[in-house]
């Protein structure tokens, strides 16, 4: 009986982990540029002394859903969306480079260009700073142009260029900060092929209906595992009673 009990127990544990991923996807259904996590289950044999007569369930993350989200017209000058493939380079809290598709940008009181989550946006020489201006535009190639305070409205000055990258998707991994990082560490070179659309935001690619269906399926499967554990326990108790009668 211990074999079946172990399988049911490990299955229930792994389903809880899958539910956490499913819940995270649903929680980010309205997060700009969010990429949904994928989950899958498989059976794994337990190796040790003797033959692998036990198996256990394992949840693994085979990758991420890289399908683009829908573009939403905001008309805001600091909102940008990537048209097609590519990523915006940002600086993490520990000074490393990471990548995001969230283009809802802000300018701090000190003039630093940041993401909505407070991460500095990287340019040609590091984090981008914007001088005081009366107008700002972000071009398709990430070039930031401004009209300085007191200048003629027709005179645009180039300040910097947002670093846009397009690494191979197989080289990217999502870490606990929700950002994409190169799996081997390091940084990706800027790409001239990545284009921005100003005044738009890319929405999350989470499919609410699919995630809700997945949530129900996981809940039912978890209940089945618990019922199986109870059935095996009852069967074991009945077997013990029979042996005592003998």
C-alpha positions in Angstrom: 0.0 0.0 0.0 2.9 2.3 0.6 3.6 2.6 -3.1 0.2 3.9 -4.0 0.1 6.2 -0.9 3.5 7.7 -1.9 2.3 8.3 -5.5 -0.9 10.0 -4.3 1.0 12.1 -1.7 3.7 13.3 -4.2 1.0 14.0 -6.8 -1.0 16.2 -4.3 2.2 18.1 -3.4 3.1 18.8 -7.0 -0.5 19.9 -7.8 -0.2 22.5 -5.1 2.9 23.9 -6.8 1.1 24.0 -10.2 -1.8 25.8 -8.5 0.7 28.5 -7.3 1.8 29.0 -10.9 -1.8 29.1 -12.1 -2.7 31.7 -9.4 0.3 33.8 -10.4 -0.8 33.8 -14.0 -4.3 34.9 -13.1 -3.0 37.6 -10.7 -1.1 39.1 -13.7 -3.8 39.0 -16.2 -3.8 42.8 -16.4 0.0 43.3 -16.0 1.4 45.0 -19.1 3.8 42.8 -21.0 3.4 39.8 -18.7 4.3 36.3 -20.1 2.4 33.4 -18.7 4.3 30.5 -17.1 3.7 27.0 -18.4 3.5 23.9 -16.3 3.5 20.1 -17.0 3.4 16.9 -15.0 5.3 13.7 -15.5 6.2 10.5 -13.6 9.7 10.0 -12.4 11.2 6.7 -11.1 12.9 6.7 -7.7 16.5 5.3 -8.0 18.3 3.8 -5.0 19.3 0.4 -3.7 17.6 -2.3 -5.8 15.2 -1.7 -8.7 13.3 1.6 -9.1 10.0 0.1 -7.9 8.6 3.5 -6.8 7.6 6.5 -8.8 6.6 10.0 -7.9 4.9 12.8 -9.7 6.9 15.9 -10.6 5.8 19.3 -11.8 8.2 21.1 -14.1 8.2 24.4 -16.0 9.0 23.6 -19.6 9.1 27.2 -20.5 7.0 30.3 -20.9 4.2 31.5 -23.2 6.0 34.0 -25.5 2.9 34.8 -27.5 2.5 38.6 -27.7 -0.3 40.3 -25.8 -2.8 42.6 -27.4 -1.8 46.3 -28.0 -3.8 48.9 -26.2 -3.9 52.5 -27.4 -3.3 54.8 -24.5 -2.1 58.0 -26.3 0.4 58.6 -23.6 3.9 59.7 -24.7 5.7 57.6 -22.1 3.8 54.4 -23.0 5.6 52.2 -25.6 5.0 48.7 -26.9 7.3 46.5 -28.8 6.0 45.7 -32.3 6.9 42.0 -32.8 9.8 40.3 -31.1 12.2 42.0 -28.7 12.6 43.3 -25.2 13.4 46.5 -23.3 16.5 46.4 -21.2 16.3 47.5 -17.6 18.6 47.5 -14.6 17.7 45.3 -11.6 18.2 46.3 -7.9 21.5 44.5 -7.8 22.8 46.3 -10.9 22.3 43.5 -13.4 20.6 43.7 -16.8 17.2 42.2 -17.3 14.5 42.4 -19.9 10.8 43.3 -19.9 8.0 43.9 -22.3 6.2 46.3 -19.9 6.5 49.7 -21.6 4.5 51.9 -19.1 7.4 54.3 -18.3 7.7 57.1 -15.9 10.1 60.0 -15.3 11.2 60.6 -11.7 11.6 64.0 -10.1 15.3 63.6 -10.7 14.7 63.0 -14.4 15.5 59.2 -14.5 13.5 57.1 -16.9 12.0 54.2 -15.0 9.5 51.4 -15.5 6.2 51.5 -13.6 7.7 49.0 -11.1 10.7 51.4 -10.4 13.4 49.8 -12.5 15.8 52.1 -14.4 15.5 51.9 -18.2 18.9 51.3 -19.9 20.2 53.4 -22.8 23.5 53.5 -24.7 25.6 54.3 -21.6 23.5 52.9 -18.7 20.4 54.2 -17.0 18.6 57.0 -19.0 18.3 60.5 -17.5 15.9 63.1 -19.1 16.7 66.8 -18.8 13.9 69.2 -18.0 11.8 69.5 -21.1 8.5 70.8 -22.4 8.0 67.9 -24.8 9.4 64.4 -25.3 9.0 61.8 -28.0 10.2 58.2 -28.2 10.9 57.0 -31.8 10.4 53.5 -33.3 14.1 52.7 -32.7 14.0 53.8 -29.1 15.5 57.2 -29.7 14.4 59.7 -27.1 14.0 63.3 -28.3 13.0 66.4 -26.2 12.3 70.0 -26.6 14.3 71.6 -23.8 12.6 74.1 -21.5 12.7 77.6 -23.1 13.7 76.3 -26.5 11.8 76.7 -29.8 9.1 74.1 -30.0 10.3 72.9 -33.4 13.8 72.1 -32.2 14.1 68.5 -30.9 17.3 67.4 -29.3 18.3 63.7 -29.0 18.9 62.7 -25.4 19.6 58.9 -25.5 18.3 55.7 -27.0 16.4 52.9 -25.2 18.4 49.7 -25.4 16.2 47.2 -27.3 17.4 43.6 -27.5 16.3 40.4 -29.3 18.0 37.4 -27.8 17.1 33.8 -28.7 14.0 32.8 -26.7 15.7 29.5 -25.7 18.4 31.6 -23.9 15.9 33.4 -21.7 14.6 32.4 -18.3 12.2 34.1 -16.0 13.5 34.6 -12.5 11.7 35.4 -9.2 11.6 39.1 -10.0 9.3 38.4 -12.9 11.9 39.7 -15.5 13.6 37.8 -18.2 17.4 37.1 -17.8 19.9 35.4 -20.0 20.1 31.8 -18.7 23.9 31.8 -18.8 24.2 35.3 -17.3 25.7 38.3 -19.1 23.9 40.8 -21.3 22.5 40.8 -24.8 23.7 43.3 -27.5 21.3 46.0 -28.7 19.3 45.0 -31.8 18.3 47.4 -34.6 15.5 45.0 -35.6 13.4 45.7 -32.6 10.8 48.5 -33.1 8.6 50.4 -30.6 5.2 51.8 -31.0 4.7 55.0 -29.0 1.4 55.7 -27.3 0.5 52.0 -26.9 0.9 49.3 -24.2 1.1 45.6 -24.7 -1.2 43.7 -22.4 -0.6 40.4 -20.6 -0.8 37.3 -22.8 -2.6 35.4 -20.0 -5.9 33.8 -21.3 -8.3 34.1 -18.4 -10.6 31.4 -19.6 -7.8 28.9 -20.1 -6.4 29.6 -16.7 -9.8 29.4 -15.0 -10.4 26.0 -16.6 -6.9 24.9 -15.5 -7.6 26.0 -12.0 -10.8 23.9 -11.8 -8.9 20.9 -13.3 -6.1 21.2 -10.8 -8.6 21.5 -7.9 -10.4 18.4 -9.0 -7.2 16.4 -9.4 -6.0 17.5 -6.0 -9.3 16.2 -4.5 -8.8 12.9 -6.3 -5.4 12.5 -4.9 -6.7 13.1 -1.3 -9.5 10.6 -1.8 -7.0 8.1 -3.1 -4.8 8.6 0.0 -7.9 8.0 2.2 -8.9 4.9 0.3 -5.5 3.4 0.6 -5.4 4.2 4.3 -8.8 2.5 4.8 -7.7 -0.5 2.8 -4.5 -0.8 4.8 -6.5 -0.7 8.1 -9.0 -3.3 6.8 -6.1 -5.6 5.8 -4.6 -5.2 9.3 -8.0 -6.2 10.8 -8.2 -9.3 8.7 -4.6 -10.3 9.7 -5.5 -10.0 13.4 -8.6 -12.2 12.9 -6.4 -14.8 11.4 
